[in-house]
Amino acid sequence: MADFSRLPTRMPPQPQDSDVAGLACRIESGATPCLAVDLEPGQTVIGTAAALLWREPSVTVGRGEADSITLRGPGRAAFARFAGGTLFPVPLAPDAVVQIAGDHMLLAFGSTVVAERVKGLGDRLTGGDGFRVDRVTAGAQGGVVWVQGTGDVFERSLIEGEMMDLRASGFLCKDPGVQIENVFPLQGARSDLDLALLRCTGPGRIALQIAPVAAVTPPPPPTAKRGLLGRL
């Protein structure tokens, strides 16, 4: 009899209103998920600058590392990736770490965020610079980070030494104990992002996204224009 007990499981629906790590929040899960937070005086969150949707004037905004910003209460604000998908929180124990594929972190609370590169994924996929991830580390009191995957999101927990090969465009986030490496290209791939399969080796959890082709295939280069306008 077939054994499907070790298949990745779909991320369950998230409650609309919740209090995670002491931060009041609301997830509106429509065609485009949106996360709203209600910051108490002095509460600070780290968000992706491009994902800030709105804020009340009482919320102050500061510059963070790379493309991140900090928001300080009191007041309310909301974030969205302006794309369809699945939005969910990852609660973090004190000093715990999670690594998130670049541009998929929405908001972090009680944590620090550092952009880094995971080496060993091959020049053809990354130009030799490695795979960009946001490393989120919880503080001494614990924290939480909200992640949005493109399309549906699944989770798999790998035991020590257990392996799974994952399409590169499907990688979303992982525990730091999960090691990933590029193993071989897919034949007939339409973009560099689809060329590699990532070998994921446990122990730890890994989340994967089922991203539509349109979301991961870069647009074709613009065609050259002729005439006066083409020379401007």
N, C-alpha and C positions, 0 to 999 in steps of 0.2 A: 504494500500500500504506500502511496506517495506520502512523503513527510514534508509538510509546509510549516512546521512549527518554528523554523528559523527565518522565515521571510520578514523583510522590513514591514513595519506596521504603520498605517496612516496616522498622521498627527490628528488627535481628536479636536472637535470644535472647542473654542475657548469661550468662557463665560463673558458676557458683555461687560459687566462691572466686577472689579476685583481690587484687592489690596495686596500687592506683592512686595515683600521686603519693606513694608511701611509706606509704599507709594500708592495713592489712589489712582486708578486708571480705568479707562473704558475703551474696549475694542469694538469698532463698528465694522462688521464683516460683510460688506457689500461686494459689488464687483471689484472695487478697489478698497482694500482694508485701510482703516484709519485708526490711529492710537491717540487718544486724548488723555492728558494727565492733569491732576489738580495738585499743584505744588504748595506745600505749607511754607511759611516764612523760613528762609534759609535753606530749604531743600534744593539740591542742584542735580541736574541730569546732563548727560552728554549725548548729543544727537548728531545725525548726519545733516550737514547744512542744507543740502539740496532737498531734504525730506521735510523741512519745516513748512507746515501748511498755514498755521495761524497762531497767534499768541495774544494774550491780553497785555496792555501797556505796562501793567505792574510787574510783568516778568522781564527780568533783565537778561540780555544776551551778551555773551562774551566769546572770544575766539579761542578755539581749541587747537589740537594738533591736526595737521593736514587739512582735510575737508570737514572737520567736526566743529561743533559749537557747544557752548555750555549755556544752560538756562537756569536761572535762579528765581525761586519764588519769593513772595506769594503770587498766586495766579494760575491760570490755566493756559495750556498750549496743546497743539496737536501736530502729529507727524504722519506722513504717508509717502510711499515710494512712487506714487502716480503710475502704478502698474497693478494688474491683477495678481492674485496669489494668496498665500496662506501666511497669516501673521500670528506669532505665538511667543510667549515669554520663556526664557531659560533661567529659572532660579539658580543662584550660585551660592554655595556654602562659603564660609569665610576662607579667603585666599584661593578659592577655586578659580580655574581658568577654562575658557572656551575659545576656540578659534573659528572665525566666521569668514566665509568667502567675501572678498571685497565688494562693497556697495550693498550688502544685504543686512548689515546692522542698522536698525532704525533708532534705537534709544537704549542707553545704559544708565543704571542708577546704583549708587553705592559701589562703583567700580571705576577702574582706570582703563583706557583704551589706547593701544599702541598698534600702528600699522607695521606689518612685518612681511617677510617673504619666506615661503617654504621652498627650499631648494630641491633639486633633483627631478624636476618634471620635464626637462628636455628643452633644448634651444628652439625647436620648431613650435612648441606651444607657448613659450613665455619669453622668447628672445634671450634666454640665458639668465634672466633676473629672478627666476623663481615665481611661484604662485602667490599673489597678494592675498593676505588674510588680515583681519582685525583681531588682535589678541586682547580679550577682555578679561581682566583680573579683578575679582571681588575684593573688597576691603575686609577689615577685621570683623565687621558686623555682618558680612554677607552682602549680596546684591542681586541684581537681575538685569538681563539684557533681552530686548525684544528683537526678534529676527523675522524677516519676511522672505519667504521663498517664492520663486516664480512658479505658478501652477500649484499642483498638489505637493504636499511634503510628507515624506515617510521617515521613520527612525529605525535604526538597527543597533543593537548592543552586541559588540564583538567580545568574545572571551579571549584570554591570553593566547596569542599565536593564530587566532582564527583570521582568515582572509576573505576579502570580497573585492571583486573588480567592478569599478564604478565609472560610468561615462564622465568625462571631465566636466561637462556642462551641468551634470547632476549634483556635483559637490556643493553642499550648503554650509554645514558647520560640523565641528567634531571636538571631542575631548582631546587634550594634548597628548594623551597616551596612544592615540591612534596614529600610526605612521602611514604616510602615503607616498607612493612613487609612481612614475610613469612606466607602464609595462610594454605597450605596443600600440601602433596606430590602427585606426579603423580604415578599411579599404573603402574608397568612394566617398569619403567625407567631403562635405561642401564648405567647411571652414576649418581654420586651425583649431578652434575651440573643440571641435568634434573629433580631432585626430587622435587624441590620447584616451586610453583607459587608465584610471588611477587604481593601483592596488592598495587597498586599505587593510592594515594589519592591526589587530587588537592587542591589548585590551582597551575598551572604551566605547562610547556611543558616537554614532555618526548620523547626521541627518542629510537626506538627499531630496532634491527637487525635480519634478517632472516639468522641465521648462519647454514651452512651445518653441518650435524651430525659429519662428520670427523673432523671439526674444534673445536668441543666442547667436544668430547668424549676422555678421556685420553687413551693412549695406554695400552694394557694389560701388566702385570708385566713380566719380562723376565723369561723364563723357566730355571730351574736348569740344568747345564751341568755336565756330568759325565766324569770321566777319568782325566788325568793329567791337561788338559786345564781348566777343571771345578774347579780345586783346586787352581789355580793361582789367 
